[in-house]
């Protein structure tokens, strides 16, 4: 784990579930999961945000376009919606989501509208 700046830590995929369990066991709540795909970087940035009282912490995971990211929905049930959204809108491969909506969370006309297609 590398601290990028105050309350923002860069983690790798192998550390994700350990961090999630530490936060859950310390009674931190999941505030949000944010996914982005910076065009210049050509990889996903997934940021998991947690709060405990007035304390706030963010953990960022970098994932390649075809890489799978483990689901945290078995630990934090609210992650189901974030993970389905990341898959449906961004095309992020999230493995073993507790409840997979199979791209039916939103009524959208195009597949993964938030990410530029490779063939353009």
C-alpha positions as CSV (number, residue, x, y, z in Angstrom):
1,X,0.0,0.0,0.0
2,X,1.3,3.4,-1.0
3,X,0.0,6.7,0.3
4,X,-0.6,9.0,-2.6
5,X,-1.8,11.9,-0.4
6,X,-3.6,12.4,2.8
7,X,-6.4,9.8,3.1
8,X,-5.7,8.3,-0.4
9,X,-3.8,5.0,-0.7
10,X,-2.8,3.1,-3.8
11,X,-3.4,-0.7,-3.4
12,X,-3.0,-3.6,-5.7
13,X,-5.6,-6.3,-6.4
14,X,-4.0,-8.7,-3.9
15,X,-4.5,-6.2,-1.1
16,X,-8.1,-5.3,-1.8
17,X,-10.0,-7.9,0.2
18,X,-7.6,-7.6,3.1
19,X,-8.3,-3.8,3.2
20,X,-12.0,-4.3,2.8
21,X,-12.1,-6.8,5.7
22,X,-10.0,-4.5,8.0
23,X,-12.5,-1.7,7.3
24,X,-15.5,-3.9,7.9
25,X,-14.2,-5.3,11.1
26,X,-13.3,-1.8,12.4
27,X,-17.0,-0.8,11.6
28,X,-16.2,1.6,8.8
29,X,-19.0,2.2,6.3
30,X,-18.7,2.0,2.6
31,X,-19.5,5.5,1.2
32,X,-18.9,4.9,-2.5
33,X,-17.0,3.2,-5.2
34,X,-15.9,5.4,-8.1
35,X,-14.6,4.1,-11.4
36,X,-12.9,6.1,-14.1
37,X,-10.8,5.4,-17.2
38,X,-8.4,8.2,-17.8
39,X,-7.8,8.2,-21.5
40,X,-4.2,9.2,-21.2
41,X,-3.5,6.4,-18.7
42,X,-5.4,3.6,-20.6
43,X,-6.4,1.7,-17.4
44,X,-9.2,1.8,-14.9
45,X,-8.9,3.6,-11.6
46,X,-11.3,2.3,-9.0
47,X,-11.5,4.2,-5.7
48,X,-13.2,2.7,-2.6
49,X,-14.2,5.3,0.0
50,X,-14.9,4.6,3.6
51,X,-16.0,6.7,6.6
52,X,-16.0,6.2,10.3
53,X,-17.4,9.2,12.2
54,X,-15.3,12.1,10.9
55,X,-12.6,9.9,9.5
56,X,-12.4,9.3,5.8
57,X,-10.2,7.0,3.8
58,X,-9.9,6.2,0.1
59,X,-8.2,3.2,-1.5
60,X,-7.4,3.3,-5.2
61,X,-6.9,0.2,-7.3
62,X,-5.5,0.3,-10.8
63,X,-6.8,-2.3,-13.2
64,X,-6.0,-3.0,-16.9
65,X,-8.8,-2.9,-19.4
66,X,-9.2,-6.7,-19.6
67,X,-8.3,-7.4,-15.9
68,X,-10.9,-8.8,-13.5
69,X,-11.4,-7.0,-10.1
70,X,-12.8,-9.0,-7.2
71,X,-16.2,-8.1,-5.9
72,X,-16.6,-6.8,-2.4
73,X,-20.4,-7.3,-2.4
74,X,-20.3,-10.3,-0.1
75,X,-18.8,-8.0,2.6
76,X,-20.5,-4.8,1.9
77,X,-24.0,-5.5,0.4
78,X,-24.4,-1.9,-1.0
79,X,-21.4,-2.6,-3.3
80,X,-23.8,-4.6,-5.5
81,X,-25.1,-1.4,-7.1
82,X,-21.6,0.2,-7.5
83,X,-20.2,-2.9,-9.0
84,X,-23.1,-3.5,-11.5
85,X,-22.8,0.2,-12.4
86,X,-19.0,0.0,-13.1
87,X,-19.6,-3.1,-15.2
88,X,-22.5,-1.7,-17.2
89,X,-21.3,1.9,-17.7
90,X,-17.5,1.4,-17.9
91,X,-17.1,-2.2,-18.9
92,X,-15.0,-3.1,-15.8
93,X,-14.9,-6.8,-15.2
94,X,-16.0,-7.4,-11.7
95,X,-15.8,-11.1,-10.7
96,X,-18.4,-12.8,-8.5
97,X,-20.9,-9.9,-7.8
98,X,-23.4,-11.2,-5.2
99,X,-26.3,-10.0,-7.3
100,X,-25.4,-9.5,-11.0
101,X,-28.1,-7.5,-12.9
102,X,-26.6,-8.6,-16.3
103,X,-26.5,-5.1,-17.7
104,X,-30.1,-4.2,-16.7
105,X,-29.4,-1.7,-13.9
106,X,-29.9,1.2,-16.3
107,X,-32.0,1.7,-19.4
108,X,-29.4,2.6,-21.9
109,X,-29.2,2.3,-25.6
110,X,-25.4,1.6,-26.0
111,X,-23.0,-0.8,-24.3
112,X,-20.6,0.7,-21.8
113,X,-21.3,4.4,-22.8
114,X,-18.7,5.9,-20.5
115,X,-15.7,4.3,-22.2
116,X,-14.4,4.9,-25.7
117,X,-14.4,1.9,-27.9
118,X,-11.1,0.6,-29.1
119,X,-12.0,0.5,-32.8
120,X,-12.5,4.3,-33.0
